C-alpha cells in the first residue's frame, strides 16, 4: 500500500499513476477531503484537524509492506520504525541510516530560525519539474523492487 501524507503533497497524481500501474492500493490521508478518481484501489481517509491527526493515522497504518510519501521528517522516522519505506515528494528516500542526521539538522535549523527574530534564512528550493521526475523514478524503483 502507498500511504500519502496528502495535505500539502505536490505529487498526488504521480502516486495515483504509478500505484495503479502496479496494482497497488493508494490511501490519501488528510484533514479534508480531496478530489480523487473513483477507483477501487484509491481511498481517501479524512482525519480530524487535531494536531498530528494525519501523522498518527499514517504511522498507525504503516508497516513492512507500506510505502509512505511525506516531507515530514518526524513522521518518516515513525514509519521507518514500523518497517515502511519512506519517500519525500522530491524522490529522496528516508532510511534508518539517514533519519537521525536529518532530525538533528531539522532541530539545528529550527534553533537558528528562532534566533533570527523573524529575519529568516530562506527555505527549501521551490518544487520543480526535476523534483517530480525524481519522485516518479524513485517510486517506480521502490515498487519494482517489491515485486
C-alpha positions in Angstrom: 0.0 0.0 0.0 1.1 3.6 -0.7 0.2 5.9 2.1 0.2 9.6 1.2 0.5 12.5 3.7 -1.8 14.4 1.4 -2.5 17.8 2.9 0.3 19.6 1.1 1.6 16.8 -1.2 2.6 18.0 -4.7 2.8 14.5 -6.2 -0.7 13.1 -5.6 -1.3 12.5 -9.3 2.1 10.8 -9.7 1.2 8.4 -6.7 -2.0 7.5 -8.5 -0.4 6.9 -11.8 2.4 4.7 -10.5 0.3 2.9 -7.9 -2.4 2.0 -10.5 0.2 0.8 -13.0 1.5 -1.6 -10.3 -2.0 -2.5 -9.0 -1.1 -1.2 -5.5 -3.7 0.4 -3.2 -3.2 4.1 -2.5 -4.5 5.8 0.6 -4.5 9.6 0.8 -4.7 10.8 4.4 -5.6 14.5 5.0 -7.6 16.9 7.2 -10.1 17.5 4.5 -11.5 15.6 1.5 -9.7 15.7 -1.8 -11.0 15.2 -5.4 -9.7 11.8 -6.4 -10.5 9.5 -9.2 -13.2 6.9 -8.5 -11.2 3.7 -8.5 -11.3 0.7 -6.1 -7.5 1.0 -5.4 -7.8 4.7 -4.4 -9.0 5.5 -0.9 -9.4 8.8 1.0 -9.1 8.9 4.8 -10.1 12.1 6.3 -8.9 12.7 9.9 -9.8 15.4 12.4 -8.0 18.7 12.3 -6.3 17.8 15.6 -2.6 18.3 16.0 -0.7 15.4 14.2 -4.0 13.5 13.4 -2.9 12.7 9.9 0.6 11.7 11.0 -0.9 9.5 13.7 -3.2 7.7 11.2 -0.4 7.2 8.7 2.1 5.9 11.3 -0.5 3.5 12.7 -1.3 2.2 9.2 2.3 1.9 8.0 4.2 -1.4 8.1 6.7 -3.5 6.2 4.5 -3.6 3.0 3.9 0.1 3.0 5.5 3.0 1.1 4.8 6.3 2.8 5.0 9.6 0.9 5.8 12.6 3.2 8.0 15.5 3.6 7.6 15.3 7.4 10.9 14.0 8.9 9.3 13.1 12.3 6.6 11.1 10.6 9.2 9.5 8.4 11.0 8.3 11.5 7.8 6.8 12.9 7.0 5.0 9.7 10.6 3.7 9.3 10.3 2.3 12.8 7.2 0.4 11.7 9.2 -1.1 8.8 7.8 1.1 6.0 9.8 2.5 3.1 9.5 6.3 3.0 10.0 8.8 0.2 9.7 12.6 0.2 7.9 14.3 -2.7 11.2 15.1 -4.3 12.1 11.4 -4.6 14.6 11.3 -1.7 14.3 8.1 0.4 14.4 8.4 4.2 16.3 5.5 5.6 17.1 4.1 9.1 20.7 5.1 8.5 20.0 8.7 7.5 17.0 9.7 9.6 19.0 10.5 12.8 21.1 13.1 10.9 18.0 14.5 9.2 16.3 15.0 12.5 19.3 16.6 14.0 19.6 19.0 11.0 15.9 19.9 11.4 16.5 20.7 15.1 19.5 22.9 14.3 17.7 24.8 11.6 14.7 25.4 14.0 17.1 26.8 16.6 18.8 29.1 14.0 15.4 30.3 12.8 14.3 31.0 16.4 17.5 33.0 17.0 17.0 35.3 14.0 13.9 37.0 15.3 11.9 36.5 12.2 14.5 37.7 9.7 14.5 34.4 8.0 17.3 32.4 6.4 15.4 31.1 3.4 14.0 27.7 2.9 13.9 24.9 0.6 14.1 25.4 -3.2 10.6 25.5 -4.8 9.2 22.2 -6.1 10.4 21.8 -9.7 9.8 19.6 -12.7 13.1 17.8 -12.0 11.8 17.0 -8.5 8.6 15.5 -10.0 10.7 13.4 -12.3 13.0 12.2 -9.5 9.9 11.3 -7.4 8.4 9.2 -10.3 11.7 7.4 -10.8 12.1 6.7 -7.0 8.6 5.4 -6.5 8.7 3.3 -9.6 12.0 1.7 -8.5 10.6 1.0 -5.0 7.6 -0.7 -6.4 9.6 -2.8 -8.9 11.9 -4.0 -6.2 8.9 -5.2 -4.1 7.5 -7.3 -7.0 
